[in-house]
Amino acid sequence: MNDLLVFALLFAAIGIGWWLGRRSASAQASEVPGQYYKGLNYLLDGRPDGAVDAFIDALEVNSETLETHIALGNLLRKRGEVDRAIRIHQNLLARPSLPRPQIHQAHLELARDYISAGLFDRAERLLLDLVKDSPEQRRASRRHLLDIFQSQREWAQAVDVATALLPRKSLLGPTPPAPSGASRQPVAVALAHYHCELAAEMLEQGDLQEARKQLQQALHHDRRCVRASLMLGELECQAGQYKAAIKALRKVQQQDPDYIPETVPALHEAYSQLGDTTPLRQYLQECLQSSPATGLVVAVADDVRATQGDQAAMEFLSGQLAKAPSLGGLSRLIELQAANTEGSVRENLAALQKLVARLLAERPSYRCGHCGFAGRQLHWFCPGCKHWGTVKSIRGNRVD
């Protein structure tokens, strides 16, 4: 049992004792309920679990004690004792004499309990009622509904809720803060990714037109949404609209240059289909000057190899590695050198390349800029901090 709980219970015991004493004095009664003393005994004996139940039984539910009940319930939920938190908050709702704003506050806490317990259907019903009946809790309820719809992959419903959360231009004043524990990303950022998720579903069904509409909606809500531009470029390639694909993919340079390496395969396909890769070569060289990254270095090296030969590609890679050492660039350089040697030298280079490949396999390729989560694949929704669009390619897997 952690010290925080013991301290909180001791504080609660003092507060309950003060309140019971005041109530007894006003009623000219000398007896304090036995449950209070029972709770103190549990606490002094080092049994705070029993103290919680005793204090709950001793403390009458009314407007003055509501915050104490909610605080105890929240503490239990944070400690993982969700069943007991649910019992406390359900006990509050069994008191119809409480004012409606306090009833709504208890409803919201109970919904949070259900979310922690994975009972999303129950939480959803409570939150939808609060959206309809409680202006004070409406925004917090919608934020929690977003969490539920994200976890259930119900993207159309998430779009509806996020749209309702968008700040209204006609309203003055700052946007109200997100509730504690909710994502603090701008709603428009999440909304753009919901449209991308819907577009992905449409692409699986072969509905390119509807997918295109969803991606355009994503860019309408967040013009810096790299994911929408990438998906739109790939969609236009699939549709044979190669100029439109190039236009969409090259927007990434302005949106976030860290994602330029992700655009290279689709850009290469589009320019190749148009029969002229010279503009692609020039574009990649420009990007490499302004935003150097291993993916770009390797892409340019491959282009140099195709147009000028292996020797020119090796010289290019050697120059880039001298400026910014990286395992990815080193692996490609070893590969080229092995292809141009024979005998024992080639065998040694092959062994070295296997070693570098193992080092690369053991290192993450992507990292979240918000929480530091790292992995081998690009996640648009970070599993660590639950933020959208914060995972990017690590610049280079540099040699330590």
N, C-alpha and C positions, 0 to 999 in steps of 0.2 A: 504494500500500500504506500503510495507516494506521500511525501510531506505536504504537497499542495492540498490534497483531499483532507488530511487531518487539520490543517490550518483553516480550511474553508468550513469544516464542520464545527470547529471550535468557535469560529466567528459566528456561525449560524446559531450555535447553542447560546451564545451570549445574547444575540438579537432576539431569539425566541424567548429566552428567560426574561428579558426586559419587557417584551410585548405581553407575555403572560402576566408578569407582575403588574403592569399598568392596567391590564384588563381586570385582574383580580381586585385591584385597588378601587377602580371605578365601580365595580360591582359589589364592593364591600365584602369580598370573599377572601379567605386566608389560605385556601388550599390551591396549590399549583398542581396541574395534572400530573399523575404519576408517570406518564409516558416521557415527560421531560426529564425527570430524574433517572429513568431507565436509560434514556439516551446518553445522559452524562456518564452513567456508570459504564456503558459500552465504550464510550470515548476514552475514559480514563483507564479502562482495562486493555486498551489497544485493539479494540474491535470496532473500527469505524463503519463497517458494513451494517452491523446491527444498529449503530447510532443513526445512520441515515433513515432506516425504517421507523425508528422510535420518534425522531424529530418530525418526520412527515405526519405521523399519527397525532403528535402533540400540537402541531401548528394548524390552527383553523384557517381555512381558505377564505380570504376576503380581499378587498382592494388593497389593504395595507400590507398583506403578506404575499401577494401574488409574485412580486419580484424575487422574494426569497425562494419560493417554490420553483420558479423558472430557473434561477441560478443553480439550485441543486440539480435540477433535471439536466441542464446543459453540462454541468460538471460530470455527471454520470455518463452522458452521451460521449463526451470527449475521452473518457476513460474506457469506452467500449462496452459499458453496461447499459445497452440500449433498452433492454426489456424494462429495467427499473426506471429509466428516463421516460419511457412511454407511459408507465403506470402513473408517474407524477403528473405528467401533462394531461393524461386522460382524467385524472382526479380533478384537475382544474376545470375541465369542460363539463364535469358533472355538477357544477355550481352555476345554475342559470341566473342567480342573483348578481353575478358580476356584470359590470358595464360591458357593452358590446365591443369597444376597442380592446379591452383586456381579454375577452373571449377570443377575438381575432388573433391577438398576440399568442395566446395558448395554442390556437389552431396552427399557427405558423411553426411554433416549436415542435408540435407533434408531427407535422409534416417533415421537419428536419430529422426527427427521430426515425420516421419511416424510411427516409432516404438512406440514413446510416445503416438501417437494417436490411436494405435491399428490397423493401416493400414499395416499389415504385407506383403500383396501381393505386394503393391507398393514399400515398403522398400526392399523386396527381389529382385525385378527387378533392382532397382538402385544398390544394393550391388553386384549382379552378374555381372553387367556391369563394376563396378569398379574393381572387381577381374580380369576381362579380360583385362581392358584397363589401369589401374593405378597401377604400381608397388609400388608407394609410399603409397597408401591407401589400398593395397591388404590385408595385415595382419589385419588391423583394420576392414575392410569390412568382412573378414571371421569370426572374433570374433562376430560381430553383427549378422551374418548369423546363428551362433551357438545359439544365444539367440532366434532368430526367430524359428529355427527348434525345439529347446527344448520346447518352448511354444506351438508349433503346434504338438508336439509328432511325428515328422517326423524323426525317429531315423536313418534310412538308409542314408538320406541326411546329418544328423548330423555327422555320422561316416565318410563320404567322406570329409566333410569340416575339421573336427578335425584331420583326418589323414594328410591332406595337411598342417595343422598348426604345426605338430610335428617338433621339431628341427632336422635338418639334421646333421648327424654325420660328414659329409664331410665339413661342414661350420665351420669356426672358429669365435670366438667372442661370446659374451653373447646373449641369446635369447632376441629379442626386447620386450619391456614391453607391456602389454595389454593396450588397449585404456581406457581412463577415463570412469568409469561406468561399464566396463565389468568385468566379473569374473576373478580374478587373480589366480585361482587354476591352477596347471599344466594341460595342455591340455590332457596328458595321463590319468589323473584321471577321467576327464569327459568322455573321449573316452571309458574307461573300462565300465563305467556305461551305455553308449549308447549300447554297446554290451549286457549288462545285460538286458536292456529293450527289445532288439530284441529277446534275449533268452526267456524272459517271454512271448512274443507274440508267439514264436514257441511252447512253452509248452502248451499254450492255444489251439493251433491247433493239439496237440498231436505228434508233430515232435521232438522226443527226440534227434535224431541224429544231427539235425541242431541246436537245443538248446545247445547241448554239444559243438559244434564247436564255437558258439558265446561266451560261457563262457570261453572256452580255449583261445579265442582271447582276452577276457577281462583280463585274468591273464597274457597274453603275454605283454599287454600294461602296466599293473599295477599289479605286482606280490603281492602287498599288498592289493588287492581289496577283502575285506572280503565278500562283497555281492556275488561276483562270486563264492567263495568257499562255502558259504552257499547254494546258488542255485544249485551248482554242487553236493553237498552232498545230497540234497533233490531229485535231478534228478536221481542220482544213486540208491537211495533207491527205487524210483518209478520203476526203471528198474530192480530191484532185484540184483544189483551189490553192495552188502553191504560192502564188503571190500574196494572197491573204494570209497564208500560214507564215510566211516570212515576216510580214508586217506585225503579226501578233507576237511572234517569238522575239523579234528585235526590240519590242517594248520592254522586255525584261531588263535590258541594260539600264533603262531609266528607273524602273521599279525597284530593283535590288540587284546590283551587279554580282553579288555573291552567288546568284543562281544561274549565271550565264553558262557554266559548264553543262547544266541540265538541258540547255536548249540545243546543244551542238548536234546530237544525232538527228533530230527532226529538221534542223536547218540544213544539214548536209543532204538529207533526202530531198528536201524541197528544191534546193539549188541544183542538185543533180538531175532532177526531173525536168527542170527548166533548161538544162544543157550547158550551164555556165557556172562553175564554182569560183571564178575569180572574185566576184563580190564577197563571197563567204570568206575567202582567204584574207581579203583586205579588212573585213569586219573583225575577224578573230585577232588579227594583228593589232588593231586599234584597242580591242578589249583587253588584250594582254598587256598593253602599255599602261592602261588606266587601272585595271583590276587583275593583277597576276594571280593565277591559281593553278594547281597541278593539272586539273582537268583541261584547262585551256592550253597549258604548255604541251600536254600530250596530244591534244587535238591539232595544234599548229605543227607539231613535229610530224604527225601522220600526214598532214597536208604537204609539208616540205619533202617528206620521203616520196610521196606519190608524184610530185612535180619535179623534184631536183635530185632524188636518189638517196640511198642510205647514208652516204658519207656526209652530205649536207645536213641530214636529219640528226646524225650523231653530233656534228659540230654545234648545231642549234641547241640540242639537249645539254651538251656539256657547258655551253655558255649560260643557259638558264639555271642549271644546277649550281654553278659557281655563285650566282646571285642569290638563289634561294634553294638550298638543299631540300629534297623531298624524296620519300621512298617510292612514290608513284613514278616520278620522273626517272629515278635511278633504275627502277625495274624495266622501263621501256628502253633505256640506254643499253642495259645489259642484253636485252633481247635483240636489239639491233647489232650489237657487237658480236654476239654469238652467231647470228646469221651470216656474218662475214668472216668467220674464222673456221678452222678445221682442227682435227686431232685433239690433243690433250688440252689445248687452250679452250676449245669449244666445250669440252666436258667440264672443265673448271668453271667456265662462265655459266653453264647450265646448272651446276651445283649451287653457285652463288645466287642465281636467279630464284631457285627453289627456296633458299634461305630468306631472301627479300620477300618472296611471296608469302612465306609463313609469318614474317613480321607484319606484313600488311593485313593478313587475315586476322591477326590478334589485336589489331588496332581498330577503333571505331572510325567510320568514314564521315559520320554526321554528328552534330552536337547542337543541343538547344541553347540559344543565346540567352534564355530567360532563367532556366533552372540548372543547366549543365548536363541534362540527360544525354547520353551518347549511345550510338548504335551503328549497325552496318547498313541500315536502310533509311531512306528519306521518309519521315513521318510528317504528314501535314498537321496532324493533331498530336502534340507532344504527350506521351504517356505519363511523363513526370509531373509537369505543372498544369496540364490540361489547357495549354494555350495553343492557338492556331497560328501556323506559319512562322514559328520561331526556330525550327530545326533547319540547319544549313550544313552544307558540305564544309568539313574541316579543311582549312587552307593548307593542303599539301602533305598531311601526315609527316611532318618534318622530322628529320633525324635529330634525336636528342643528344 
